[in-house]
Amino acid sequence: MPEGPTIILMKEDLQKFAGEKVTEVNGSEVPEKARIKGEILREIKTFGKQTYLIFDEIIFKVHLMMFGSYSLFKRKDIDTLKLGLTFKDGGIYFYTCVVKVVDESDLSKINWESDIMSKKWSDEKAIEKMQKHPEMLICDAMMNQDIFAGVGNIIKNEALFRAGIHPETLIKNLTKAKLKLIIKETKDYSFEFLKYKRTDTLSKTFQVYHKKTCPICGVEILKKETGKSKRMSFFCIKDQQLMK
């Protein structure tokens, strides 16, 4: 599933069509009565793993989910097109994803302080939210998009390793200082993720994600489904303490 940094890169790709007029629209998720042809793409916003395409009369929310993808300028020869917007000099095409029509009230309800890559991100609000769920595992908290919008499984694993925290540690067993450390490592790695993604070197930076041995002590990396979501965690039992 694309994580926050990847969505920011997608926005940069799409930005070339901002201010352009739609000449053709197609896809299985286009409302029948929607008047999109002739509309101008006014703005593109992202929040966590979601992208908003904002027109005067309609707003599309796009979530790539696990297997979604997009192409620019030319439509792929596949039958999973959910939304296609053609402009004078190319187009935007989304496949195998979730596309919904929302209104301005949905945008106004977005808590930008929850987006790990937003300038409005709030450490204190994240800590406050986590501490309201003392029995929650930290691996679940980090994948909770109401707390860490934009964080996915790669960022979760790499940030917890950097912080030296076992993914199955309960929130109630983490001091405020430890929570701050987790947030710092999550933010830092998210922006590193973006930098490495630009140069197509991200996988070369992984320390534990799909790795076999710990880069610190050489112990075998444990691979295990953790938390309520049963997402895969990769961690070192020696260097990542299970706080009790």
C-alpha positions as CSV (number, residue, x, y, z in Angstrom):
1,M,0.0,0.0,0.0
2,P,1.5,3.4,-0.9
3,E,2.5,5.4,2.1
4,G,2.3,9.2,2.7
5,P,5.6,10.1,1.0
6,T,4.6,8.1,-2.1
7,I,1.3,10.0,-2.2
8,I,3.2,13.3,-2.0
9,L,5.3,12.3,-5.0
10,M,2.1,11.4,-6.9
11,K,0.7,14.8,-6.2
12,E,3.9,16.3,-7.7
13,D,3.3,14.3,-10.8
14,L,-0.4,15.4,-11.0
15,Q,0.4,19.0,-10.3
16,K,1.3,19.7,-14.0
17,F,-2.5,19.5,-14.7
18,A,-3.6,22.0,-12.1
19,G,-5.3,24.9,-13.8
20,E,-6.1,22.8,-16.8
21,K,-9.6,22.1,-18.3
22,V,-11.0,18.6,-18.5
23,T,-11.7,17.6,-22.1
24,E,-12.8,14.0,-21.5
25,V,-13.8,11.9,-18.5
26,N,-14.2,8.2,-18.1
27,G,-13.9,5.4,-15.6
28,S,-16.2,3.1,-13.5
29,E,-16.4,5.5,-10.6
30,V,-17.5,8.6,-12.5
31,P,-21.1,9.6,-11.4
32,E,-23.5,9.4,-14.3
33,K,-24.9,12.9,-13.8
34,A,-21.7,14.6,-12.9
35,R,-20.7,17.6,-15.1
36,I,-16.9,17.3,-15.2
37,K,-16.1,17.9,-18.8
38,G,-15.1,21.5,-19.2
39,E,-14.3,21.8,-15.5
40,I,-10.9,23.2,-14.4
41,L,-8.8,21.3,-11.9
42,R,-8.4,24.0,-9.3
43,E,-6.2,22.3,-6.7
44,I,-4.7,19.0,-5.6
45,K,-4.4,18.2,-1.8
46,T,-3.2,15.2,0.0
47,F,-3.9,14.0,3.5
48,G,-2.0,10.8,4.6
49,K,-2.7,8.2,2.0
50,Q,-5.6,10.2,0.4
51,T,-5.6,12.5,-2.6
52,Y,-8.2,15.2,-3.3
53,L,-8.8,16.5,-6.8
54,I,-10.7,19.8,-6.4
55,F,-12.9,21.3,-9.1
56,D,-15.5,24.0,-8.8
57,E,-18.5,21.7,-8.9
58,I,-17.0,18.4,-7.7
59,I,-14.3,17.0,-5.5
60,F,-12.8,13.5,-6.0
61,K,-11.1,11.6,-3.1
62,V,-8.7,9.0,-4.4
63,H,-7.3,6.2,-2.2
64,L,-4.9,3.8,-3.9
65,M,-5.5,1.1,-1.2
66,M,-3.2,-1.9,-1.5
67,F,-2.9,-2.4,-5.2
68,G,-4.0,0.9,-6.8
69,S,-1.9,2.7,-9.4
70,Y,-2.0,5.6,-11.7
71,S,-0.6,6.7,-15.1
72,L,0.0,10.1,-16.7
73,F,-0.6,11.3,-20.2
74,K,-1.7,8.0,-21.6
75,R,-4.3,5.5,-20.4
76,K,-3.0,1.9,-19.8
77,D,-4.6,-0.9,-21.8
78,I,-6.3,-2.5,-18.8
79,D,-9.9,-2.7,-17.7
80,T,-9.6,-1.5,-14.1
81,L,-9.9,2.2,-14.7
82,K,-11.7,3.9,-11.9
83,L,-11.2,7.5,-12.9
84,G,-9.7,9.0,-16.0
85,L,-9.4,12.8,-16.6
86,T,-8.1,13.9,-20.0
87,F,-6.7,17.4,-20.6
88,K,-5.3,19.2,-23.6
89,D,-1.8,17.8,-23.2
90,G,-2.3,14.5,-21.5
91,G,-4.3,13.0,-18.6
92,I,-4.6,11.4,-15.2
93,Y,-5.7,7.8,-14.9
94,F,-6.4,5.9,-11.7
95,Y,-6.7,2.1,-11.5
96,T,-7.8,-0.5,-8.9
97,C,-8.4,2.1,-6.3
98,V,-11.2,3.7,-4.4
99,V,-12.7,6.9,-5.8
100,K,-15.4,8.8,-4.0
101,V,-17.1,12.2,-4.5
102,V,-17.0,14.4,-1.4
103,D,-17.8,18.0,-0.8
104,E,-16.1,20.9,0.9
105,S,-17.4,20.0,4.3
106,D,-15.4,16.8,4.1
107,L,-12.2,18.8,3.5
108,S,-13.0,21.2,6.4
109,K,-13.2,18.2,8.8
110,I,-9.7,17.0,8.0
111,N,-7.4,17.1,11.0
112,W,-4.2,18.2,9.3
113,E,-2.4,17.9,12.6
114,S,-2.6,14.1,12.2
115,D,-0.7,14.0,8.9
116,I,2.9,13.0,9.7
117,M,4.3,15.0,6.8
118,S,2.1,18.1,7.3
119,K,3.6,21.4,8.6
120,K,0.6,21.4,10.9
121,W,1.5,18.0,12.5
122,S,1.3,18.1,16.3
123,D,3.4,15.8,18.5
124,E,1.3,16.6,21.5
125,K,-2.0,15.7,19.8
126,A,-0.5,12.4,18.7
127,I,0.6,11.6,22.2
128,E,-2.8,12.6,23.6
129,K,-4.6,10.3,21.2
130,M,-2.3,7.4,22.0
131,Q,-2.6,7.8,25.7
132,K,-6.4,7.6,25.4
133,H,-5.9,4.0,24.3
134,P,-3.5,2.5,27.0
135,E,-4.3,-1.1,26.0
136,M,-3.4,-0.5,22.3
137,L,-0.2,-2.0,20.9
138,I,2.2,0.6,19.5
139,C,2.2,-1.2,16.2
140,D,-1.6,-0.7,15.9
141,A,-1.3,3.0,17.0
142,M,1.2,3.7,14.3
143,M,-1.0,2.2,11.6
144,N,-4.0,4.1,12.9
145,Q,-4.6,6.8,10.3
146,D,-6.5,9.0,12.9
147,I,-3.2,9.2,14.8
148,F,-0.5,8.8,12.2
149,A,-2.0,9.7,8.8
150,G,0.3,8.6,6.1
151,V,2.3,6.0,8.0
152,G,2.3,2.5,6.5
153,N,4.0,-0.8,7.3
154,I,7.5,0.2,6.0
155,I,7.6,3.4,8.1
156,K,6.1,1.6,11.1
157,N,8.8,-1.1,11.1
158,E,11.8,1.2,10.4
159,A,10.8,3.8,12.9
160,L,10.2,1.3,15.7
161,F,13.6,-0.2,15.0
162,R,15.3,3.2,15.2
163,A,13.5,3.9,18.4
164,G,14.4,0.5,19.9
165,I,10.8,-0.4,20.7
166,H,9.2,-3.8,20.3
167,P,6.0,-3.5,18.1
168,E,3.9,-5.4,20.7
169,T,4.5,-2.9,23.5
170,L,1.4,-1.5,25.0
171,I,0.9,2.3,25.0
172,K,0.4,2.3,28.8
173,N,4.0,0.9,29.1
174,L,5.6,3.7,27.2
175,T,6.7,6.9,28.9
176,K,6.0,10.2,27.3
177,A,9.7,10.4,26.5
178,K,9.5,7.1,24.6
179,L,6.4,8.2,22.7
180,K,8.2,11.4,21.7
181,L,11.1,9.3,20.5
182,I,8.8,7.1,18.4
183,I,7.2,10.2,16.9
184,K,10.6,11.8,16.1
185,E,11.9,8.6,14.4
186,T,8.6,8.3,12.5
187,K,8.8,11.9,11.2
188,D,12.5,11.7,10.4
189,Y,12.1,8.4,8.5
190,S,9.0,9.6,6.6
191,F,11.0,12.5,5.1
192,E,14.0,10.2,4.4
193,F,11.5,7.9,2.7
194,L,10.5,10.7,0.4
195,K,14.1,11.6,-0.4
196,Y,15.1,8.0,-1.1
197,K,11.9,7.4,-3.1
198,R,12.8,10.3,-5.4
199,T,16.1,8.6,-6.3
200,D,14.6,5.0,-6.4
201,T,16.9,3.9,-3.6
202,L,14.4,3.3,-0.8
203,S,14.8,-0.4,-0.5
204,K,18.5,0.0,-0.1
205,T,17.9,1.9,3.2
206,F,15.8,-0.7,4.9
207,Q,17.3,-1.9,8.2
208,V,14.7,-4.4,9.3
209,Y,11.9,-4.4,6.7
210,H,12.2,-7.8,4.9
211,K,15.7,-8.2,6.3
212,K,17.2,-11.3,7.7
213,T,19.6,-10.1,10.3
214,C,19.8,-7.1,12.6
215,P,22.3,-4.5,11.4
216,I,23.3,-3.7,15.0
217,C,23.8,-7.1,16.7
218,G,23.5,-9.6,13.9
219,V,20.7,-11.5,15.5
220,E,18.0,-12.9,13.2
221,I,15.2,-10.5,12.4
222,L,11.9,-11.9,13.6
223,K,9.0,-11.8,11.2
224,K,5.6,-11.9,12.8
225,E,2.0,-10.8,12.3
226,T,1.2,-8.3,15.0
227,G,-1.7,-6.3,16.3
228,K,-5.4,-6.4,15.5
229,S,-4.7,-5.7,11.9
230,K,-2.3,-8.7,11.7
231,R,0.1,-6.6,9.6
232,M,3.6,-8.0,9.3
233,S,6.3,-6.7,11.7
234,F,10.0,-7.2,11.3
235,F,12.0,-6.6,14.5
236,C,15.1,-7.6,16.6
237,I,14.2,-9.1,19.9
238,K,17.5,-8.0,21.3
239,D,17.6,-4.4,20.3
240,Q,13.8,-3.7,20.4
241,Q,12.6,-4.0,24.0
242,L,9.2,-5.2,24.9
243,M,8.3,-2.6,27.5
244,K,6.4,-3.9,30.6
